Every structure is written in C-alpha cells, then in structure tokens.
Amino acid sequence: MVVSDEIAMDRDIPDTRNPECPHWQYPEDLPTTSVVIVFHNEGFSTLMRTVHSVIDRSPPQFLKEVLLVDDFSDKAALKEPLEDYISRWGSKVRLIRNKERAGLIRTRTTGAEEAKGEVVLFLDAHCEVNRNWLPPLLAPIYRDKYTMTVPVIDGVDHDTFEYRPVYGAGSNFRGIFEWGMLYKETELPPEIERSREHQSEPYKAPTHAGGLFAINREYFLSLGAYDPGLLVWGGENFELSFKVWQCGGSIEWVPCSRVGHVYRGFMPYNFGKLAEKKKGPLITINYKRVIETWFDDKYKEYFYTREPLARFLDMGDISKQLELKERLNCKSFHWFMENVAYDMLRKYPELPKNIHWGELRSAATSRCLDTMGHSAPSFMGVAHCHGFGNNQLIRLNAEGQLGVGERCIDADGQGIKLIFCRLGTVDGPWQYDEQNHVMLHKRIGKCVALHPQTYQLSLMPCDPINNYQKWTFNQFVPKW
C-alpha cells in the first residue's frame, strides 16, 4: 500500500480504448446510475482513487451517486477520516455501514437495495475507471433493460500501480468457465466475429469475472439479486450469469468501457466468523449451490467428475432458489450451452466418467502422490497422506487422463510431471492395471515407480511384483 499512498488520488491514466471509441454517439437520456463500491479493510488511497476516478470521468447527469458500502471494516482510516474525506462531494458520495460482517456478495445486494439510481453499477474497491467509461455501459441497458453490461478490464500492477491493458490491441475475449467452475476467457468465436462491423462494438458473453458490471436495478432485484446462501465471495459471477441468461436477459461485454483493476496475488483479509460454521472450502460450497440450482443433471455430473469431494459438502437449502427459477420460467442449462456458451465445449469438452478418484497410495510406503504445492509445469512427488484432497486428490478417467484439479499428469524420461492439460482434449496416456495395481504409461510402455531411497518418481520397466510400482486408489470422506 506504500506505493499507492504516494500516487495522486486523481492521477491521469493512459487511454486504452480502441481508436474507434471516441467516435461513438450515445443517447442523451441514458438512465441514472448508482455506482456501488463494497469494501472491507481496503487501503484508504486505493478506495479513494476509485471514487475520484468515478467522479472525475463520469458525465454528472448520469451519475446519480457513488454508494460506498462498508462491510464492517475495523481500520481506523476507514472510520472518521473516510467520512471527512468524502464530505467534499456532498450528497454525490454516500456511505453506509454493515453492523456485522456479511461478506462481499450479501453486501452488494444491500448496496443494490439502498441505491437510488435506475442502474446499479458495481465496482471493486481497487479500480480506476477510464475516459468516458460510463455511457457505453448504459447504452445497451437503455435499449433493453434486461441487458447486463460488463466493461473490459485493464490491469493495475499491485506492486507498482502501473496502469496497463491486459489484452492485446484489437483482440476481444469473452468469459466462459471449465467444469470445475474456474473462470476462463476465450477469444470471440467465429459466429460472433462474422456478425461484427466494428471491433469496438459490444458483444454477447456467457459470463463475467464478477466484480465489475452494470444492470437495471429493478431487474436485478426481480432476479432475487444474489442468492443469499452464497458465502463471502466466489461463484456469484456464475450464479448471476446463468440467472440472467436462463431467465430472459443477456450479458454484453463493452470494449469502449475500460476499467483498471488491481489484481492481487493474495487475500488481504480473512473471512472471520463467516467461515466458522461451514465445513469444507467455502468457494466450492458456493459452486455447488450454483450448479445444483442452474445445471441440468447431465451437466452437474461433469462438475462432480472434476470435483468429486463436492458431493460431501453441505450447500444448505436451495429450495427458494429453485422456486425462483420456476417462477421466472427460466430456460434449461442445455439451452444455455447450445445458444450462449456454444464455444465452451471446444476448449472444455464434456468429461468422461472417472474410473478411479481419491488418494493414489504407494503400496511400499503408504505415501500419496502429491503435487507438492507446485504449479504446473513441475514434478510430482509423494507425501504423507492427509485426507483433505486438494493436492492429493487424483482422478483417472475412462479415456486415460490422470488429473489433479484443473491440471493433468504425464511423464517423460525425467519423471512424473504436473502439466497443463491440452485444451479441447479429455484423453490421456494412462492405464491402471486393476489386478497388479500398476500404473502404465501406454505411449512409453513403462510404469510409475517410486525410488526406495530418494522417493523420487519415474517410469521404469513394469514389474508387477515390485511394491515400489504398486499403487492403490483410496476413495475417502474428507476430514473437514
């Protein structure tokens, strides 16, 4: 935060828009907007730089207010000093505070309920909006109140606070996801590119990253806002995306609206008491609520294939979400995949069933195959079996792919490796011998072996009586 504190709150930033953007004309009677910014223990300078940029770069006739919603911060600078600072803007900037910690998702809903504008526009508390960012987001909503709009996000370096584009010039991407519910982006499919006259015009997208978007306030609340059962943060971007699309709306990404966002490699605060009552990873619990509400049965199985331990998670009661889906007469997830996310399967195909999943234990040592906490590409190792899954949750599917998380396992002359899966494929080189408990690499014709002294993994000529080549899959109930 030291670097941020030394940079002007109202600094100038480079105009990263497509050169066509200044030539677009927008209606003069666009809807009024409440920019809602939720924060919890945010750095004072990053929060105020967000507000300065919104005030300085938004046409005042469209900016009804900036609504700051404090999710029970305890930093001294966010108490009276914040109230004193924002008083310079009078009623244009309002501050409301939660009386207890509610989490990002629920606090956003509070912001929408309290907002006075026709449109609610959510920003994270560490953003800088770019030139003429607001009218391009409002124009599609002006034409169709059931359209949700998303700006193109630029990067603000969390160490240097340098503002720079994330995407190359002339390239447009849209949000999709893989079956473990990790958010991904992909280049525009030919179906969309063929129909576009200008690189700078808005285009449809299946989903969005989550933090930055605009939506008609009445429409957002009619959709139930966010599922109140979602905890803290994570998965809310998918929940809202599926709900919008399946229940009669649409999502457009808007290239002429650019917003810088500080990407952090860490979480600057903990979840506090919000995490105490739930067993298991909160984000996966959220994902489970989302897929059990919005996916058809066929597609739910792909999620559980990718995340087998999610079956053991208590997601709470979703009956009200299912009632909402019924009441709004929402379409099926199959419709969504066929008509909206039709390009997703080209990169993330439907998943074959797992033949085995669980810990992969060495018969000789009772240790488990483990990523050792390393990112791909890296060498796999073995470690004491801990029963939590994560880096020891190994899956072997019917097409021979050995996976852990979103990564794949392969081998070469140097060892057993964690690699990036080949996009658009679900097959692999592995075959598990159920009788002899050896793991054969079909392409190389050798088996996974553990060195008795170094505990390093390698491929060796298959020897079905060698205990250091024997491996057993152990399905388990996680120790949450």
Helices and strands as residue ranges (DSSP letters): H 2-5, G 21-23, E 33-39, H 44-57, E 63-70, G 76-78, H 80-86, G 87-92, E 93-97, H 104-114, E 119-123, E 127-129, H 134-143, E 147-157, E 163-164, E 173-177, E 183-187, H 190-193, E 203-204, E 213-216, H 217-222, H 236-246, E 250-263, G 272-275, H 282-294, H 297-306, G 308-312, H 319-327, H 333-339, H 344-347, E 354-362, E 367-370, E 378-379, E 381-384, G 390-392, E 394-397, E 402-404, E 407-412, E 415-420, E 430-433, E 438-441, E 446-450, E 457-460, G 467-469, E 471-474
